[in-house]
Amino acid sequence: MANDVCATGSSRLTIDLDAIRANYRLLAARVAPAACGAVVKADAYGLGAAWVAPVLRDAGCGIFFVAQLCEAIALRAALGTAGDIFILNGLDPGCEALCADRGFVPVLNSASQVARWRALARERGSALPAALQIDSGMSRLGLDAAAVEALTGDAGFAREVPLRLLMTHLACADEPGNPANAAQLARFAAARALFPGVPASIANSGGSFLPDGFHCDVARAGIALYGAPPSALAEGLRPVAALSARVIQIREIGAGTGVGYGLDYVASERRRLATIGIGYADGWPRHLSGRGAAWHRGQRLPIVGRVSMDSLTVDISSLPDDALAEGDSVELLGPSQSLDDVAGDAGTISYEILTQLGRRHRRLYVDGAQQ
């Protein structure tokens, strides 16, 4: 199955839908009896929510998380009527009525978001469900302890805003031994006690591999769904994305010849080079210049010179002369090079590599379970 965004692109991104299904089932079993929700924000981490979300729905997922209202609207079109959709960032001022009309569940992160949502409930004369985020120590989103306590003493809040979920976010779930995890869990437990009977959620992908006490009622699986281990404890996840790109030119250069913008790389001896049709406009980081690599049949081909907007150059001197020709493809993500490998070379994280992959790749969605 392929889409038509760029059917003739020089690079091909293959998304394994069966791997996503398998990863979801592994995570769901890991956190049971808690429910396992799916984070499909940023277009399912760049892999295409319109393709990914229905697979997760059919695998049994009934809870989905996005970051913005526009993502929720697009996701509902992909999912149909099935599944609850939570908006993690809450709502921009003026978007409350649209959110309520569409039946989405906003995550209220601040006193002002709470006030606007309550105002709409009073205006309409009907309760409007929401989720509430507590800041348990990350200092990013969520109400502080004083604001939470004020809400618990406000009888009108419970009438106007029946809570569907109480949540917080772990800052260090990718470091299982970090004491911040236990500290956040303790603070969240104190907040939960103020809202008896409300389902709770603290575990992200990394939290799903922490002890059972972190799983609460709902886990929010994100990067693990897409095949990147969120911590050293995560085992059994299947890679989801594979990326290859075509050779557009092969040349030989002599000693003293520079390569690419700035001529940062200068050959010390005769070298054979291949220019590959992928660059930072396709989400392949410029920080891989002189550090990253492509692969061909298990052979590492180092990037020489700078990654350009639409191309990069690799040294193929280690290959037989007839091993690569113009039009052939090299591996960028696959059996020889994982997301974490690329992220390490680029000095970043797998999340950034995945979400930055551009729209020029020819996308091929494969599903072994449907074949």
C-alpha positions as CSV (number, residue, x, y, z in Angstrom):
1,M,0.0,0.0,0.0
2,A,1.5,3.4,-0.9
3,N,0.2,6.9,-0.7
4,D,0.5,9.5,-3.4
5,V,2.2,12.3,-1.5
6,C,5.4,11.9,-3.5
7,A,5.1,8.7,-5.4
8,T,8.3,9.3,-7.4
9,G,10.5,10.6,-4.6
10,S,14.2,9.8,-4.4
11,S,13.7,8.3,-1.0
12,R,11.3,5.7,0.4
13,L,9.8,5.5,3.9
14,T,8.3,2.2,4.7
15,I,5.9,2.0,7.7
16,D,5.2,-1.5,9.1
17,L,1.6,-1.3,10.4
18,D,1.8,-4.9,11.7
19,A,4.8,-3.8,13.9
20,I,2.7,-1.0,15.3
21,R,-0.1,-3.4,16.0
22,A,2.3,-5.8,17.7
23,N,3.9,-3.0,19.8
24,Y,0.5,-1.9,21.0
25,R,-0.4,-5.4,22.1
26,L,2.9,-5.8,23.9
27,L,2.4,-2.5,25.7
28,A,-1.3,-3.2,26.5
29,A,-0.3,-6.5,28.1
30,R,2.5,-4.8,30.0
31,V,0.3,-2.3,31.7
32,A,-2.9,-4.5,32.1
33,P,-5.2,-4.2,33.9
34,A,-4.7,-0.5,33.2
35,A,-6.0,0.6,29.8
36,C,-3.4,1.5,27.1
37,G,-4.1,4.7,25.2
38,A,-2.2,5.8,22.1
39,V,-0.4,9.1,21.6
40,V,-0.8,10.0,17.9
41,K,0.1,13.6,18.1
42,A,2.3,15.2,15.4
43,D,0.7,13.0,12.7
44,A,1.5,9.8,14.7
45,Y,5.0,11.0,15.3
46,G,5.4,11.7,11.6
47,L,4.3,8.3,10.3
48,G,0.7,9.3,9.3
49,A,-2.1,9.2,11.8
50,A,-4.7,8.5,9.1
51,W,-3.0,5.1,8.6
52,V,-1.8,4.4,12.1
53,A,-4.8,5.3,14.2
54,P,-7.3,2.9,12.5
55,V,-4.8,0.0,13.0
56,L,-4.6,0.9,16.7
57,R,-8.4,1.2,17.0
58,D,-8.8,-2.3,15.4
59,A,-6.2,-3.7,17.8
60,G,-8.4,-2.6,20.7
61,C,-7.3,0.9,21.5
62,G,-10.1,3.1,22.6
63,I,-8.3,6.1,24.0
64,F,-6.2,8.5,21.8
65,F,-4.1,11.5,22.7
66,V,-3.2,14.5,20.4
67,A,-1.6,17.8,21.2
68,Q,-3.9,20.2,19.4
69,L,-7.5,20.7,18.4
70,C,-6.7,20.6,14.7
71,E,-5.1,17.2,15.2
72,A,-8.2,16.0,17.0
73,I,-10.5,17.0,14.1
74,A,-8.3,15.2,11.6
75,L,-8.1,12.2,13.9
76,R,-11.8,11.9,14.2
77,A,-12.1,11.8,10.4
78,A,-9.7,8.9,10.4
79,L,-11.2,7.0,13.3
80,G,-14.9,7.5,12.6
81,T,-17.1,7.5,15.8
82,A,-14.9,5.1,17.7
83,G,-12.5,6.1,20.5
84,D,-12.2,9.0,23.0
85,I,-9.8,11.8,21.9
86,F,-8.0,13.8,24.5
87,I,-6.2,17.1,23.6
88,L,-3.1,17.2,25.7
89,N,-2.2,21.0,25.3
90,G,-5.8,22.0,26.2
91,L,-7.4,24.7,24.1
92,D,-6.5,28.1,22.7
93,P,-8.9,30.9,23.9
94,G,-12.0,30.9,21.7
95,C,-11.8,27.2,20.7
96,E,-13.9,25.9,23.6
97,A,-17.2,25.7,21.8
98,L,-15.8,23.9,18.8
99,C,-14.1,21.3,21.1
100,A,-17.4,20.8,23.0
101,D,-19.4,20.5,19.8
102,R,-17.1,17.8,18.4
103,G,-17.1,15.8,21.6
104,F,-13.4,16.0,22.3
105,V,-12.0,15.9,25.8
106,P,-9.6,18.9,26.6
107,V,-6.8,18.4,29.1
108,L,-7.1,21.5,31.3
109,N,-3.6,22.6,32.3
110,S,-4.0,26.0,33.9
111,A,-6.4,28.0,35.9
112,S,-7.3,30.1,32.8
113,Q,-8.1,27.0,30.8
114,V,-10.3,25.7,33.6
115,A,-12.1,29.1,33.9
116,R,-12.9,29.3,30.1
117,W,-14.2,25.7,30.0
118,R,-16.3,26.3,33.1
119,A,-17.7,29.5,31.6
120,L,-18.9,27.6,28.5
121,A,-20.5,25.0,30.7
122,R,-22.4,27.7,32.6
123,E,-23.3,29.4,29.3
124,R,-24.8,26.2,28.0
125,G,-26.3,25.1,31.2
126,S,-24.8,21.6,30.9
127,A,-21.8,19.8,32.3
128,L,-18.8,19.5,30.0
129,P,-16.4,16.6,30.7
130,A,-12.6,17.3,30.7
131,A,-9.3,15.9,31.9
132,L,-7.2,17.7,34.5
133,Q,-3.4,17.8,34.4
134,I,-1.4,18.1,37.7
135,D,2.2,19.4,37.7
136,S,3.9,16.8,39.8
137,G,7.4,18.2,39.3
138,M,8.1,18.6,35.6
139,S,7.2,22.3,35.6
140,R,5.9,22.2,32.0
141,L,2.1,21.8,32.0
142,G,-0.5,21.3,34.8
143,L,-1.9,23.0,37.9
144,D,0.2,23.4,40.9
145,A,-0.8,22.1,44.3
146,A,-2.5,25.3,45.4
147,A,-4.6,25.5,42.3
148,V,-5.6,21.8,42.6
149,E,-6.6,22.3,46.3
150,A,-8.7,25.3,45.3
151,L,-10.7,23.3,42.8
152,T,-11.4,20.5,45.3
153,G,-13.0,23.1,47.6
154,D,-15.2,24.4,44.7
155,A,-18.4,22.4,44.5
156,G,-19.3,24.2,41.3
157,F,-16.3,22.7,39.5
158,A,-17.4,19.1,40.1
159,R,-20.9,19.9,38.7
160,E,-19.7,21.9,35.7
161,V,-16.7,19.8,34.8
162,P,-17.0,16.0,35.4
163,L,-13.5,14.7,35.2
164,R,-12.7,11.9,32.8
165,L,-9.1,11.7,33.7
166,L,-6.6,13.0,36.2
167,M,-3.1,13.0,34.7
168,T,0.5,14.1,35.1
169,H,3.7,13.6,33.1
170,L,7.0,11.9,34.1
171,A,10.1,14.0,33.4
172,C,12.6,11.1,33.8
173,A,10.8,7.9,32.8
174,D,13.6,7.1,30.4
175,E,15.9,6.8,33.4
176,P,14.3,4.0,35.5
177,G,16.6,4.5,38.5
178,N,16.1,8.3,38.7
179,P,14.6,9.2,42.1
180,A,12.5,11.9,40.4
181,N,10.1,9.2,39.2
182,A,9.2,8.0,42.7
183,A,8.9,11.6,43.9
184,Q,6.5,12.5,41.1
185,L,4.5,9.4,41.8
186,A,4.1,10.3,45.5
187,R,3.0,13.9,44.6
188,F,0.5,12.6,42.1
189,A,-0.8,10.1,44.6
190,A,-1.5,13.0,47.0
191,A,-3.4,14.8,44.3
192,R,-5.4,11.7,43.3
193,A,-6.6,11.4,46.8
194,L,-8.4,14.7,46.4
195,F,-10.4,13.4,43.4
196,P,-11.7,9.9,44.5
197,G,-13.1,7.8,41.7
198,V,-11.5,9.7,38.9
199,P,-9.3,7.6,36.6
200,A,-5.6,8.5,36.7
201,S,-2.7,8.4,34.3
202,I,1.0,9.0,34.9
203,A,2.8,6.5,32.6
204,N,4.0,7.5,29.2
205,S,6.0,5.0,27.1
206,G,8.9,4.9,29.6
207,G,6.5,4.8,32.5
208,S,4.9,1.7,31.0
209,F,8.1,-0.2,31.8
210,L,8.3,1.0,35.3
211,P,6.8,-0.9,38.2
212,D,3.0,-1.5,38.3
213,G,2.4,1.4,40.7
214,F,3.1,3.8,37.8
215,H,0.4,2.3,35.5
216,C,-2.6,3.6,37.4
217,D,-5.8,3.4,35.2
218,V,-4.5,4.6,31.8
219,A,-1.1,4.5,30.2
220,R,-0.2,6.8,27.4
221,A,1.9,5.0,24.9
222,G,3.8,7.1,22.4
223,I,7.3,6.6,21.0
224,A,7.2,2.9,22.0
225,L,4.4,2.3,19.6
226,Y,6.6,3.4,16.8
227,G,9.4,1.1,17.6
228,A,11.9,3.1,19.6
229,P,12.7,1.8,23.1
230,P,11.9,4.5,25.7
231,S,14.4,3.2,28.2
232,A,16.8,0.3,28.8
233,L,14.0,-1.7,30.4
234,A,12.0,-1.8,27.1
235,E,12.3,-5.1,25.3
236,G,10.4,-6.8,22.5
237,L,9.4,-3.7,20.5
238,R,9.5,-4.1,16.7
239,P,11.0,-1.4,14.5
240,V,8.3,0.3,12.5
241,A,10.0,2.7,10.1
242,A,12.6,1.9,7.4
243,L,14.1,4.6,5.2
244,S,16.1,4.3,2.0
245,A,17.3,6.8,-0.6
246,R,18.6,6.6,-4.2
247,V,22.1,7.2,-5.5
248,I,21.8,10.1,-7.9
249,Q,25.5,10.3,-8.9
250,I,28.8,8.5,-8.4
251,R,32.2,10.1,-8.8
252,E,35.9,9.6,-8.1
253,I,38.0,12.3,-6.5
254,G,41.7,12.6,-6.0
255,A,43.7,13.6,-2.9
256,G,43.2,17.3,-2.0
257,T,39.7,17.5,-3.4
258,G,37.1,19.1,-1.2
259,V,33.5,18.0,-0.9
260,G,30.3,19.9,-0.2
261,Y,29.5,23.3,1.1
262,G,32.4,24.9,2.8
263,L,34.7,22.1,1.5
264,D,34.8,20.9,5.1
265,Y,35.9,17.4,4.0
266,V,39.1,17.2,1.9
267,A,40.2,13.8,0.6
268,S,43.6,12.6,1.8
269,E,43.7,10.1,-1.1
270,R,41.7,8.9,-4.0
271,R,38.1,8.2,-3.0
272,R,34.9,7.0,-4.6
273,L,31.8,9.0,-3.6
274,A,28.0,8.6,-4.0
275,T,25.6,11.5,-3.8
276,I,22.3,10.4,-2.2
277,G,19.0,12.1,-2.9
278,I,18.0,13.0,0.7
279,G,18.9,16.0,2.8
280,Y,17.7,18.2,5.7
281,A,14.6,19.3,3.8
282,D,13.6,15.6,4.1
283,G,14.3,15.6,7.8
284,W,17.8,14.1,7.6
285,P,19.7,16.2,10.2
286,R,22.4,18.5,9.1
287,H,24.2,17.5,12.3
288,L,25.0,14.2,10.7
289,S,27.5,16.0,8.5
290,G,30.8,14.2,8.8
291,R,29.4,12.0,11.6
292,G,26.5,9.9,10.3
293,A,26.3,7.2,7.6
294,A,24.3,5.3,5.1
295,W,24.6,1.5,4.8
296,H,24.7,-0.9,1.9
297,R,24.5,-4.7,2.4
298,G,25.9,-4.4,5.9
299,Q,28.7,-2.0,5.0
300,R,28.9,1.4,6.6
301,L,29.2,4.3,4.2
302,P,30.3,7.4,6.1
303,I,28.8,10.8,5.3
304,V,31.5,13.1,4.0
305,G,31.1,16.9,3.9
306,R,27.9,18.7,4.9
307,V,24.4,17.4,4.6
308,S,22.7,19.7,2.1
309,M,19.0,20.6,1.7
310,D,18.3,17.9,-0.9
311,S,21.4,15.6,-0.9
312,L,24.3,14.2,1.0
313,T,27.5,12.5,0.0
314,V,28.9,9.2,1.3
315,D,32.2,7.5,0.8
316,I,31.8,4.2,-1.0
317,S,35.4,3.4,-1.4
318,S,35.0,0.3,0.7
319,L,32.6,-1.2,-1.8
320,P,33.5,-3.1,-5.0
321,D,33.3,-0.8,-8.0
322,D,30.2,-2.5,-9.3
323,A,28.3,-2.7,-5.9
324,L,26.4,0.5,-6.4
325,A,25.1,2.3,-9.5
326,E,23.0,5.4,-10.1
327,G,19.4,4.6,-9.2
328,D,20.3,2.1,-6.6
329,S,19.2,2.7,-3.0
330,V,21.1,2.8,0.3
331,E,19.8,2.2,3.8
332,L,19.3,5.1,6.2
333,L,16.9,3.4,8.7
334,G,16.7,-0.4,8.8
335,P,18.4,-3.5,10.0
336,S,21.9,-1.9,10.0
337,Q,20.9,1.5,11.5
338,S,18.1,2.1,14.1
339,L,16.4,5.4,15.1
340,D,18.6,5.4,18.2
341,D,21.7,5.0,16.1
342,V,20.9,8.0,14.0
343,A,19.8,10.0,16.9
344,G,23.1,9.3,18.7
345,D,25.1,10.3,15.7
346,A,23.1,13.5,15.4
347,G,23.3,14.4,19.0
348,T,19.5,14.3,19.5
349,I,16.7,11.8,20.4
350,S,14.7,9.3,18.3
351,Y,11.6,11.4,18.7
352,E,13.1,14.3,16.8
353,I,14.4,12.0,14.0
354,L,11.0,10.4,13.5
355,T,8.8,13.5,13.7
356,Q,11.1,15.5,11.3
357,L,10.9,13.1,8.4
358,G,9.5,15.1,5.6
359,R,6.7,14.7,3.1
360,R,8.9,14.2,0.0
361,H,9.6,10.5,0.8
362,R,7.6,8.0,-1.1
363,R,5.6,6.3,1.7
364,L,4.9,2.7,1.6
365,Y,2.5,1.3,4.2
366,V,2.9,-2.5,4.6
367,D,0.8,-4.8,6.8
368,G,2.0,-8.4,7.0
369,A,-1.2,-9.3,8.9
370,Q,-3.3,-8.3,5.9
371,Q,-1.3,-10.2,3.3
